[in-house]
Amino acid sequence: MEGSDSDEPVEHHMTTISRHSFGDDSEEPKFFISIIENMKEDYGLFVWPCSIVLAEYVWQQRLRFSGASVVELGAGTSLPGLVAAKVGADVTLTDASDRAEVMDNMRRVCDLNELKCNVLGLTWGVWDASIFSLRPKIILGADVLYDTTAFDDLFATVTFLLQNSPGSVFITTYHNRSGHHLIRFLMAKWGLKCVKLLDGFSFMPSDKASGLSGNIQLAEIVLDTALGH
Ligand SMILES: C[S@@+](CC[C@H](N)C(=O)[O-])C[C@H]1O[C@@H](n2cnc3c(N)ncnc32)[C@H](O)[C@@H]1O
């Protein structure tokens, strides 16, 4: 179980439950979030390192999240969204509409952690009626920038949500495999700008960082109002 801060995993068929701790002091965590995930890597049913980094950021920035409306895109096992719900956000967890098993798992992890979140099918670049009523203050996306053929659909959805909810921000973590050229190009194309860029490891507590590898970046992205949106 890469990157999970787990006690003994509980095995059940091909799934496992990992426990992730949050707190300022690793000796005395404030709370745990339990996640049901598959034993083998599966896009929506596995806790990817980017979600561990984003969940930690949500915890550290918890004052921003308390009382805020939050939508997580491509949430999969949903660790960042669940942490947001735990610190008092009103959270909608979303994943591709055709992935019923991922949505079922989201409902199960909400129950397991006794958290109330909305669960919604939201495929990037598709305009179902439900997306028009979403007005998030914060949009989360962990490891949603991995398939370049889906980047435009993702950015179309992100831009729509940012426009639908003035003053909102998209916070994403991703593996920086090829530098920032493509992301910079996409932001310019969609009229967005990056207001914060962090090395994911710069804010991770050492006990969590030691289980992670790769070059994970965190970006906060907003509409570029200078462009007249
Ligand atoms: C690499 S996984 C990351 C999952 C989770 N955020 C994490 O970090 O553990 C990518 C996620 O995006 C979802 N996804 C992929 N293409 C999508 C699309 N076109 N619309 C919505 N979700 C999509 C997948 O189902 C999956 O849950």
The ligand as an ORCA input file, in Angstrom:
! r2SCAN-3c Opt
* xyz 0 1
  C      -5.153      8.539    -11.279
  S      -6.807      8.433    -10.667
  C      -6.765      9.511     -9.265
  C      -7.817      9.149     -8.268
  C      -7.751      9.933     -6.945
  N      -7.993     11.352     -7.179
  C      -6.418      9.726     -6.272
  O      -5.543     10.607     -6.410
  O      -6.223      8.689     -5.608
  C      -7.733      9.407    -11.864
  C      -9.214      9.527    -11.533
  O      -9.855     10.325    -12.536
  C     -11.035      9.680    -12.958
  N     -11.287     10.047    -14.359
  C     -10.567      9.706    -15.442
  N     -11.083     10.228    -16.566
  C     -12.169     10.932    -16.173
  C     -13.128     11.702    -16.878
  N     -13.063     11.841    -18.204
  N     -14.115     12.298    -16.167
  C     -14.164     12.166    -14.827
  N     -13.280     11.442    -14.096
  C     -12.306     10.824    -14.764
  C     -10.743      8.199    -12.796
  O     -11.930      7.412    -12.705
  C      -9.942      8.195    -11.504
  O     -10.751      8.127    -10.355
*
